[in-house]
Amino acid sequence: MDIGRLAARAVIGGLFVGHGTQKLFGWFGGPGLEGTEQMMGALDMRPTRANALAAGISEAAGGALVVLGAATPAAAASLIGTMATAIHKVHKPNGPWVAQGGWEYNAVLIAALMALIDAGPGDVSVDARFGREEWGSTWATGGLAMGLAASAAAVALGRRGSSGVAPSPTDEVVKATTDDTAGDPVTGVD
């Protein structure tokens, strides 16, 4: 049994399920769909409802598929896309270090997801049940490319859908997404 890959899938995928359900349903202290829509507005990701749903569903469904080891390249690509968007829209101005609200944690997740695609989900997985224990480096590179392309498209479309009016820097949601402390910009929890 590939215990390391199973553990990585359970932790990474499970936490993404939690993060997605925070956005969608307000579970685990999350903001729910309404709060996620407000965050999307503060991040200039319009239309806000569509982006809130896309982020929440990508994280919840992608995370569940990673836990199961099912459609691993596509599942990981959806999560890579959300992390790339988070880097671009939230963490990039803060530098790399998470203690200053930077992007290091997102980068670690992207690398871990690429490793899971490359090595495959292991023998205890849906993919293995259908004859695919491993995927390889071409699939890992493709998953990264798909995730980055989806992120770039979401950011570009978000700008096109923008009203051009910048949100007030004193807005509570704007503060939570641009603050220089570590933690989750969605929930404001450190």
Phi and psi in degrees as a GROMACS rama.xvg file:
@    title "Ramachandran Plot"
@    xaxis  label "Phi"
@    yaxis  label "Psi"
@TYPE xy
-91.5071  79.5391  ASP-2
-65.0094  -35.8471  ILE-3
-63.8775  -44.6307  GLY-4
-68.4974  -38.0673  ARG-5
-63.2419  -44.906  LEU-6
-63.2559  -44.1296  ALA-7
-61.7471  -43.8459  ALA-8
-62.3572  -43.6278  ARG-9
-64.2163  -45.3727  ALA-10
-72.3237  -53.2087  VAL-11
-64.0525  -52.397  ILE-12
-62.4668  -43.8466  GLY-13
-61.2872  -41.6723  GLY-14
-67.7805  -35.5215  LEU-15
-66.3029  -38.0797  PHE-16
-58.1016  -46.7812  VAL-17
-60.6301  -43.7413  GLY-18
-64.5981  -41.9118  HIS-19
-65.6403  -39.743  GLY-20
-73.5327  -23.916  THR-21
-60.5312  -45.2985  GLN-22
-68.5276  -41.0336  LYS-23
-82.1776  -43.8702  LEU-24
-120.738  -5.01449  PHE-25
77.7439  13.9353  GLY-26
-69.2257  158.382  TRP-27
55.9753  36.0451  PHE-28
78.2886  13.6609  GLY-29
-79.0157  173.213  GLY-30
-82.6032  -12.0375  PRO-31
73.5793  179.679  GLY-32
-63.4193  -41.3168  LEU-33
-62.4679  -45.9866  GLU-34
-65.5669  -36.8475  GLY-35
-67.1955  -37.1908  THR-36
-61.1275  -42.5606  GLU-37
-61.5413  -42.5779  GLN-38
-61.1211  -42.9571  MET-39
-62.13  -37.8496  MET-40
-63.2386  -43.0619  GLY-41
-64.9814  -28.6085  ALA-42
-90.6203  3.93138  LEU-43
62.3184  40.2568  ASP-44
-109.848  92.4153  MET-45
-116.179  148.403  ARG-46
-69.3713  138.467  PRO-47
-63.8383  -42.2017  THR-48
-65.5797  -44.9506  ARG-49
-62.003  -41.212  ALA-50
-70.2807  -37.0941  ASN-51
-63.5638  -45.0251  ALA-52
-64.4941  -43.8298  LEU-53
-60.6326  -45.1161  ALA-54
-65.4833  -47.251  ALA-55
-64.722  -44.7624  GLY-56
-68.2316  -41.5589  ILE-57
-58.143  -44.2071  SER-58
-72.5618  -45.2851  GLU-59
-68.9962  -50.3133  ALA-60
-71.5222  -44.4473  ALA-61
-60.2102  -42.0027  GLY-62
-63.2293  -42.9522  GLY-63
-62.7476  -41.3356  ALA-64
-66.384  -37.6255  LEU-65
-63.4813  -44.5427  VAL-66
-55.6127  -44.5612  VAL-67
-76.3503  -15.8664  LEU-68
67.2258  41.2786  GLY-69
-115.312  131.317  ALA-70
49.0367  47.6503  ALA-71
-52.4195  -46.2791  THR-72
-61.5153  -42.8522  PRO-73
-69.4026  -42.3827  ALA-74
-61.2502  -48.4224  ALA-75
-65.3038  -37.6748  ALA-76
-60.9434  -38.734  ALA-77
-65.0465  -37.0002  SER-78
-74.7537  -37.1494  LEU-79
-60.3579  -40.2189  ILE-80
-61.2038  -43.3504  GLY-81
-68.0434  -36.6197  THR-82
-70.7511  -37.8839  MET-83
-64.4567  -38.9055  ALA-84
-65.6794  -41.9431  THR-85
-61.6526  -40.8202  ALA-86
-60.5967  -50.229  ILE-87
-65.4861  -45.2803  HIS-88
-90.5071  -21.3439  LYS-89
-121.095  -53.5355  VAL-90
-93.6529  -25.7999  HIS-91
-54.014  -44.5405  LYS-92
-64.3903  -17.3287  PRO-93
-90.8147  2.26416  ASN-94
80.9509  -171.995  GLY-95
-78.7605  -28.9703  PRO-96
-82.9325  127.922  TRP-97
-61.4  -29.5065  VAL-98
-63.1211  -21.8805  ALA-99
-107.294  18.5622  GLN-100
80.6573  20.2699  GLY-101
-81.8284  -170.339  GLY-102
-101.282  6.50266  TRP-103
-59.8474  -41.548  GLU-104
-64.1299  -41.505  TYR-105
-62.0743  -40.5872  ASN-106
-65.6231  -39.5462  ALA-107
-62.216  -43.1447  VAL-108
-62.8532  -41.577  LEU-109
-60.6995  -45.7655  ILE-110
-63.7363  -41.5004  ALA-111
-64.3094  -39.7574  ALA-112
-66.942  -39.2165  LEU-113
-62.705  -40.4028  MET-114
-63.3561  -39.3797  ALA-115
-65.3523  -37.4857  LEU-116
-65.7079  -49.9333  ILE-117
-58.1228  -55.1922  ASP-118
-74.8061  -22.9048  ALA-119
88.5369  164.952  GLY-120
-75.6336  -10.5588  PRO-121
96.6374  179.159  GLY-122
-76.3435  -19.5064  ASP-123
-99.6483  78.2795  VAL-124
-159.939  160.587  SER-125
-65.6324  -41.8547  VAL-126
-57.1562  -44.3001  ASP-127
-63.9001  -37.0831  ALA-128
-60.5466  -29.3993  ARG-129
-99.6383  18.6168  PHE-130
89.6456  15.3262  GLY-131
-130.312  83.734  ARG-132
-77.817  -31.3966  GLU-133
-126.423  153.423  GLU-134
-116.927  -43.8112  TRP-135
99.9931  171.898  GLY-136
-68.4848  -31.8201  SER-137
-63.9133  -42.8508  THR-138
-66.8571  -37.8585  TRP-139
-63.7864  -43.6944  ALA-140
-65.0493  -40.1555  THR-141
-64.1363  -40.0947  GLY-142
-62.9637  -42.3658  GLY-143
-62.5966  -47.1015  LEU-144
-61.0573  -42.9713  ALA-145
-62.996  -44.881  MET-146
-62.3989  -45.4379  GLY-147
-66.2811  -38.2015  LEU-148
-65.964  -42.4774  ALA-149
-63.2616  -41.0016  ALA-150
-63.0853  -47.6438  SER-151
-59.7955  -40.357  ALA-152
-65.7624  -43.237  ALA-153
-62.7225  -42.6271  ALA-154
-65.1947  -45.4496  VAL-155
-64.4503  -44.9974  ALA-156
-66.2347  -35.6098  LEU-157
-61.0842  -40.2751  GLY-158
-66.4407  -41.0288  ARG-159
-63.6551  -34.5028  ARG-160
-83.1744  -1.57856  GLY-161
-74.1547  148.237  SER-162
-77.5356  -10.8405  SER-163
86.5092  -5.33431  GLY-164
-94.6343  118.863  VAL-165
-72.4741  139.939  ALA-166
-68.0151  152.3  PRO-167
-65.2772  133.028  SER-168
-66.858  -12.7584  PRO-169
-90.8673  -6.45417  THR-170
-60.2822  136.995  ASP-171
-59.2441  -39.7712  GLU-172
-69.726  -39.8755  VAL-173
-61.7948  -44.4526  VAL-174
-58.3637  -43.0735  LYS-175
-66.2999  -29.7296  ALA-176
-91.4478  -14.549  THR-177
-119.174  -1.94524  THR-178
-58.7369  148.772  ASP-179
-91.4482  19.0317  ASP-180
-102.759  161.98  THR-181
-72.3727  162.297  ALA-182
129.521  -174.771  GLY-183
-93.6702  118.448  ASP-184
-67.0125  -18.9036  PRO-185
-75.2682  -45.5008  VAL-186
-102.8  -14.4861  THR-187
71.2537  15.0598  GLY-188
-93.1885  132.957  VAL-189
